[in-house]
Amino acid sequence: MNTEQNLSNENPAQEPLPQAYPAYDGLPPSPPPPPQPKPKDVVPVKHSWLLFLMAFVLALGIDLLIFEQSSGKQFAIIVNAILLGAVVLSLAEKRKIPWQSWPLMAMISLSSLLTVFRVEPFTVAALIIFVVFALPLLLMSMFSGQWAVYRIREYFKRYFFITAHGVIGFPRAIVEGVRTQRNPGQRKKVFSIIGAIILGVIIAIPILLLFGKLLSSADSTFAKNIEAFLNFFKFDSVEAFWPQFFIVLFFFWGLAGLLFYMLSRSHRVEPVEPDKALLDPFLPNLTAIIVLALINLMFLLFIIGQWHIFFGGIANVREGAYNFSSYAVEGFNQLMVVASIAAVLHYLFASVTKRESRKERVTFSITATLLLAQVGLILVSAFKRLLMYETAYGFTRSRMVAHVFMVFLALLLVALAAMELSKNLKRLALVLVVSVFLFGITLWTVNVDKTITRLNIEQATLVLTEWSSARLDGSYLAVSVSEDAVPELYKNYLNPEHSAEMRENLGKILACRALRVEKYDPPGKWYTYTVPEKAEYDFFAEHGKSLIESYPPEKEDSHFGYILGYTIDGEFVDCVRHWEKKD
């Protein structure tokens, strides 16, 4: 008794303990609350029918634009239609597109539209390559907006998944669409709407055919419009139907999968920070330093030992040590390969080399930057070699594009050095994407064929030198350059400062191009030609006859018929060939 009282008096201020369990009320204990679900990795698509309809409309439009049609504005139309479809689906799903995705979308749209205003193949190829690379990049990061912070590894990862969805995305979209429709009533309503639409179309087709036949008989203009509309679809025979059917099926399947990936999975945020290496660096710093130092030493010895050859330029050819082909062309190719390999080696060593202490990091950065600096010096030599070759033999589009490419390669080396010094090599992927875009834009701005036409004409007007033929390459300007060069040719043809011989040669070049335009079919439908092609046709429709009358073509017989052409600077230029059936 006393013991109990002492225990109770040890802490007289202590409050009574709370009741641990509620009073038993005769009911079983309630189950524990269910675990909270994790954020969904896949967002369900609410309007699957709109996705399929959009993919079908795009696929049908692609077929109508490309089947048995010459290339023209179709690429720009298709790309911008896909972008518009992606935006429409985003709005329908009430998904917000982050601001980071809009600049990439604008770059893609601009690059595709610029293909309408150039014909020169290198420029068009550069613009198309960027679009083909960047459009999937946009779709796979549409709602995350992460494309600018992706590293190269994220590019490979996301490209793999979006390519897989291009193959399996369509059936997967159907399966997931059925799963999300848990309400039987809602599912039944959707199917009833689709069935009503199909039934309405089936009933309307014979009625429209009947009224169309009657109205066409009553009005010939209306009949021509109906015929033109039906010809647009080109389903006039079974042989034409099946190829188009498979084209539509191919693009519908692929676009449905890509758009499904965009709506359901492009919101995923990749853990790109902190910048953890894909593989833990394994190469000892000393090993990397030795390799880079030996490469630096070889480059330095090459530059010092071959200084008079490296930068001697035209003097090396005068001394007889080299000819133009071995010195300028072969040397240029070899130096470009050296520069490219050295840049790749820098990135690989920077990725796998262990740099734990500050001293190791500084030593590696200095050695790697010195390598990039010497590679830049090699690029200067390659640039001079190509310029020397152009001085001797004139400008071509491949040589002009090589000049622009070297400038961008040099800028890439500078960017690599800056990223190395600032420890930001993870930005290489963004640098490459922007570089490809700017490369195409630069070629478009330079207008390659127009520029080489102007430079060749200027070079041909210079005083003849021992190492420059200064001859106007009439065959190249008349046949090889694209329609982009016609305004520059005509501008120089009208220039009174040129000699009579030069103006005559330019007149023959223009007349030769007029013969070529006259032989081929005029531009077809509005989407099957580009702006320069239509401009050239309109120009020669106005001036071609007078040019041909001023400069009558020469005729040469051949075993297949005859050739019409012109003699320009002592060289006969083959303009058009006419085939004749001989006995």
Secondary structure, 3 states (H helix, E strand, C coil): CHHHHHHHHCCCCCCCCCCCCCCCCCCCCCCCCCCCCCCCCCCCCCCHHHHHHHHHHHHHHHHHHHCCCCCCCHHHHHHHHHHHHHHHHHHHCCCCCCCCHHHHHHHHHHHHHHHHHCCCHHHHHHHHHHHHHHHHHHHHCCCCCCCCCCCHHHHHHHHHHHHHHHHHHHHHHHHHHHHHCCCHHHHHHHHHHHHHHHHHHHHHHHHHHHHHHHHHHHCHHHHHHHHHHHHHHCCCCHHHHHHHHHHHHHHHHHHHHHHHHHHHHCCCCCCCCCCCCCCCCCECHHHHHHHHHHHHHHHHHHHHHCHHHHCCCHHHHHCCCCCHHHHHHHHHHHHHHHHHHHHHHHHHHHHHECCCCHHHHHHHHHHHHHHHHHHHHHHHHHHHHHHHHHHHHCCCHHHHHHHHHHHHHHHHHHHHHHHHHCCCHHHHHHHHHHHHHHHHHHHHHHCHHHHHHHHHHHHHCCCCECCECCCCCHHHHHHHCCHHHHHHHHHHHCCCCCCHHHHHHHHHHHHHHHHHHHHCCCCCCCCCCCHHHHHHHHHHHHHHHHHHHHCCCEEEEECCEEEEEEEECCEEEEEEEEECCCC
